[in-house]
């Protein structure tokens, strides 16, 4: 069923809609446009938890824009997929290259953000947004632990508190989806289960070619299967029982973006009882929200762009005050 233009009017298509609306709010600084763009009871899930209601979105956007008034975010990709005939879910990859003044010296800051947005009849209903705030800290010379101590983890509400969808290819957190590119989606889901969850890291080469790219947090680019394996080990080592729940998936095949991209919204659930990367072990559970955009070419994953907020993860860990000791970890 074709998507009704009411879903993205007055723009050409959902891709154009997302690019123009984001630019209007974040670059032209028309913060009041959020009133027209978001439903009053809209829900936004991020690294620090859930914000319910449009007023909270306006306040948060105002503070972020004020912190970096010269910010310009460039749309790097828009992976959108219909949700019924009057709605769409977009996975908007934003690349920014801003300049901060640090001790009187202009300092370039590169980072990525991914916003998964559910729009119905041109209005934001629910959003899942992840930012690479670690890149800010590293490039500004800030201590990530100190920055995290100034943040408050508010916890999750709504869909993020419910069990993961039973069949994400049929319906994810955003609702029923079209059965597009099923073989490729099944391949990506198998990759996540085999490599990420079952820790069969040697199987990376079953799904990815030698010349793979992983663009990830801290504005880092990881190359080749060996680099991919080491990066994944680093991510899960503080949480040895970590599992990745897939909450949503969408696809888009467009020549301007090099072909078929598959966006996956995931939540890493684990307990902080492994490598003490983020301070004293607490043993408490964490929920890390993230988005990965996979480029599939010739039946293989040739690139992944993975974004999550490690600074917010530190803040979540800090919210647990109990101490933890386990001599059997190693």
N, C-alpha and C positions, 0 to 999 in steps of 0.2 A: 504494500500500500504506500503510495507516494506521500511525502510529508506535506501537510497543509501549510501554505505560506504564513498562516497566522502564527506559526511556531517561531518565525524569525523576522517578521516584518518590523521595520520597513527596509530591511537589508536583503541582499541578493540570496544568501543562503546561510546556514548556521555558522560556517567558517567566517564569513564576512561579519555576521552578527557579533560573534565573540570578539573578533579583532577590534571592531569599532566601539563596542560598549566598553571594553576594558580600557581602550585608549582614552575614551571620553572621561572616565572616572579617574584613572591613575596618571595620565599624562596631561590632559587638559584641566584636570583637578576640579571637575564638576561633581563634587562629592554629593550634592543634593540630588543628583540623578539616581542615586541608590534608591531614593523614595519611589521613583517611577519604575526602577528595574527589578527591585526585590519585593516579594510578597511580605506583608507585615509580619507574618508568622514564619518567615524563612528560617532555615536552620543551616549553620555553618560549622563543620567539624574541622579542626586543625590539630597541630601538634600539642597545643596546650589544652585541648578539650573542645567542648561544644558551646557555641553561642546561639541562643535561641532568640529570635526577634530581630527585626530590621534595625532598631535603634542601636543594638550592640554592634552590628556590622558598620554602621555609620561612624560610631565612635572609634572602633578599631582602625578603620580605613583612614580617618582623619589623623590619628596619631602616627600611623606608618608614613603617610604622605608628608607630614610635618617633619619627621625624622630625616628624611632624604628628599628635600623639595626639588632637587634636580633629577630625580629618578626618571628613567625612560625604560619601560619594559617592551621588548620586541617579541612578537609572536614567532616562535620557532616551529611550532606544530599545533594543529588543532585536530584531534582525533574525535570526530563526532559521529553519533549513531542515533537513529530515531528511537523514540520511546512512545509508541502509539502514533497516531496521525497528527497530533498537535503539540508534540514535545520532542526534545532531544537531550541527550547527555553528551557533553563535550569534555575532552581532556585537553586543557589548554596549557601547552608548554611555553613558558615565558623566559626569555634570556635577557638579563640586564647587565650592562657594563657602565656603572656609575663612577663618579669621581668624588671621593671624600677628601677633606682637608685634615690631615693628621700632623700635628705639631708644625703647622704652617706649610706642609708639603702636600701637593695633590697626589692622592693615592687611588689608583683604579681598583674597583671592586667588581668582580665577575661572579654571577650566581644564577641559579635556575630556580624557578617556581613552577609547580603544576597545580592547576585548579580544575577539578572535576565538577562541572556545573550541570544541574538538572533544571532545564528551562521548560515551562509549560505555558503555551500561548504567549510567549515573549516575556515571561516573568520568572525570576529566580525562585525556585522552590527549596532546593537543598544543594549544598556545596561541600566538597571535601577538598581541602587545600593544604599543600605541603610546601615548605620553603627550605632552601639550603642555607639556614642561618649560620651553620658552621663556617661557610665560606666568608661571611662577613667578619667573624671573629678572627680567623686565620689571617686574612688580608689586612685587617686593621690592627693586628698585633694585640688583640684582646685575649684574655684568659677565658676559654669557654666555660670552665667551672665557675668562675666569678660571675660571668654574665648570667649563667643559669640560676645562680643563687638570688638574682634580682627578679626572677619570674615566678609566677604561680600557676601550677597545674590545676585546672578547675574540674577535670573529670569529663566523661562523655555521657551523652543523653541520646534518646531517640534510637534511630536505627543502629547506632554503634554499640548499643547494649544488648542487641538481639543476637541470637545464634547466626552464624554465617549461613548464607543461602544454600539450600540443599543441592541445587543444580544451577550454578551461576550462568551457564550457557542458555538457560531458559529464562531466568529472572534473577537479577542481582538486587542490591539495595535500592537501586533507582527504579526497579520495576521490570516487567516483562520486556524482553529484547528480541529483535529479529534474529533468525538463525543464520547469520551471515558468516561466511568463512569458517565453517565448523571444523574442518580438518586442521587448519592452522591454529585455531583457538584450542583445540584439544591437545595439539602438540605443545603449546605454551603452558597449558595447565599441567601436562605430564612433566614438563621440564621443572616447573616449580615444585611439584610433588617429589620427583626423583632427586633433583639436585639440591634444592633449598631445604625441603623437609626431611627427606630420608638421608641426606648428607652423602649421597653417592656422587661425590664431586668428580670422580673420574669420568662420569657420564656427560660432563660439559661438552666434550667433543662429539657426542652423539647428536647434539642439538645445535651446536655453534661451530662455525668454521675456525680455522687457525687465526685468521685476521679479524677477529671480533673486536668491537669497541664497547666499553662500558663507561658511560659518563655518569659520575656519581657525586656524592656530597663532598664538600671542601673544594669544589671546582676541580675535581680530579678526573683524569681519563686513564682507564685501565685497559691494557692491551693483552690479547691472547688468552688461551684457556688457563695457563698457569696464573696469570695475574687475576683472572676472574675468580679462580678457586681461593687464592689468598685473600682477596677482598671479602668474599662471603664468609670465610673463616673468621676474619676480624670482626665482622658485624655480629655474628652469633656467639662468639667466644664468651662475652659477659653473660649470656643467656643460654646455657648449654641445652636447656629443654625447649628452646624456641621452636615454634611452628608458625608458618605463614598461612593465614586464612585469606582466601580470595573472596572479596566482598562484591566486586563488580568487574565487568569486562565490556569493552566496546572495540569495534574495528572501524577502520576507514582506509580505503584504497584510493590514493590520489597520486598522480604523476608528479605534482609540484613538491610532494614530500617523499619522493623516492619509492613509492609503492605502498604496500600493505603494512600498516602499523596497528598493533594490538595494545591497547592500554588496559592495565590491570590495577585496580585498587585493592591493596592488601593491608592486613594488620598482622604484625609480628607479635605473638603472644608468648611470653616467657617469664622466667623469674630471674632476678638479678642475684645469681649465686655462683657465677663462674669467675672469669678473669676480672679483677677489680679495676676496670678501665675508668669508671665514673665515681670513684671514691669508695668508701667502705661498703662491703656487701650487705644488703638488707634482706635478701631472700624473698622480697616482695614481688608480686606480679607486675608486669608492665604491658601496656598495649601501645605498640608503635605503629602509627598509620603511615603508609607510604604509597607512592604510585610509580609504576614502571611502565614505560612505553617501549615496546619491542618492535623492531623493524624486521619483517620476515621477507626474505628474498630466496627464491629457489627452494622453498620448503625448509629453510633453516633460519635461525635467529642470528642476524649479522650485527645487530646493535641493540643495546639496551640503554635507556636513559632512566636512572633510578634516583628519585628524590624523596627524602624524609628529613625531619628536623631533629638533628642530634642534640641541639641545645635544649629543645623542649623535652627530649627524652631525659636529659640530665635533670631538668626541673621536676619531671614526674618521679624520678628516682629519689630526689631530695624530699618529696612530699611524704615519703615513708620514713619514719624516724627510728624504727626498730633496727637493732644490730643483728648480724647473722654470722655464724661461723660454721663451716662445714669442712672437715679435714679430709673428706672422701671425694672432693671435687676432682682431684687429679689422680 
